């Protein structure tokens, strides 16, 4: 039987084990920080071991093709970026995000300042580590093969088996999904996106690819105009806020009759209208956003790329515009919108982070309001009630127990766990109640003519019936998945200036509507007209006509008619 030393020599021909191990340790530093500080792995020894093994496999992959010195020189680029990754982990307990890379590559220091400042204090030790890495590579490492032919074969086998096991595990976790292959594939690649340096490469690629596509979209829309105008202009200050919710269910808001008091603040809010029959026209965020922010419909989804968007409509009428987002930093459609506004903010944290709460958007809203623009549109894109539910609210908003704990995985989504899921979900609604109240109060304090419109992108399944669906994005959406809250608050000054519009909204609050109505309704609420407007779609217009048929476009692009 061969000794361990003989086995090692059959795999690794070099005797420079010590120096190579030291350099490999430096390369792995960001992954080691994730191992011990990452919210995804906290307290789970098996996941930590799998993550470490996966990290080692990824870092060794180039060793199949490169000799030792060449390998460490090529890999040195990741030593330079390691401080950014480590800083992000220290701040947010998550690997680097698309939002952060967007901030860095767009030199948006407003968004990246905190992280850059945190890294700055380690400039001297960082410089020492990088210098030491190059000294060892150039002076102590020969340019000889790292792996023998047998070593390459063994490594390739380990890498293949690990990926098969990982895909199989994701397949098992996605067993309750109607789009199992899509969910499995996305979950599989998400594991790569969370391991350094893949996360860095993917985030950088996404930002650069997004920039290219945004440029192309801008070119296509260069000559487009809404020919927008004001129905009646005023010298008073006007503020309109669109709050886009996430995965919020109409039926879980106590203002809509839910047995649990999840929205006590909204229930006490004056001048608030809740529309009872609003349905989303899509059950995935990406598709829903396009039909919320443009005139696109399930029957004509391409209109989202043929016309400009709601913020651009407002800009044509002299409004200053702002986009403040806690998600979708990597969405190219959203990035195109954000590139046109006067003020933009995207969270530099991935939505999976355990402390990524929507209240971080409020100081950004304060910044916009402090500019005291005469005409202002603000779009706030929240994380709302997106799974992981327990990561959407601070501890003080735990109203219903027991709840999901720590960094919950998708394997907790099963019917036997329904009560815990519902409790955690309802806590997200209680937090949304707080966020909306804070937003409304900020607009009210300006005493401007203003309105706050809240609408969710889609709703959520919570094992509501015999079909036992969970979450959203099913191939055959039911009403639970698309029945959304649609709230309109208007200021006292607005009520005095445009009382007739308020009366029309109150008259139509129980009519059948959908996200298709948002574009024309929001424009009409703000007193904006445009060339192709359709007053039959505006809940604030006397010509309004409710939907005769509700339609929803599914993830596989089929159109479903809802009752």
Secondary structure, DSSP 8 states (H G I E B T S, - for coil): ---HHHHHHHH---S-HHHHHHHHHHHTHHHHHHHHH-TTTTT-HHHHHHHHHHHHHHHHGGGGTSBHHHHHHHHHHHHHHHHHHHHHHHHHSS---HHHHHHHHTT-HHHHHHHHHHHHTTHHHHHHHHHHHHHHHHHH--S-BSS-HHHHHHHHHHHHHHHHHHHHHHHHHTTT-TTHHHHHHHHHHHHHHTSTTHHHHHHHHHHHHHHHHHHHHHHHTTT-----EESS--SS-EEEEEEEESS--GGG-GGGT-SS---HHHHT-TTEEEESSEE-SBSSHHHHHHHHHSS--STTTTHHHHS--HHHHHHHTT-EEEEEESS-TT-HHHHHHHTTSSEEEE-SS-TT-TT--TTHHHHHHHHHHHT--SEEEEEEE--TT-SSGGGSS-GGG--SSS---SS--GGG-SGGGHHHHHHHHHHHHHHHHHHHHHHHHHHHHTT-EEEEEEEES---EES-STT--EES--SS--HHHHB--EEEEE-HHHHHH-HHHHHHHHHTTTS-EEGGGHHHHHHHHTTEE-TT--GGG-TTSTT----SSEEEE-TTS-EEEE-
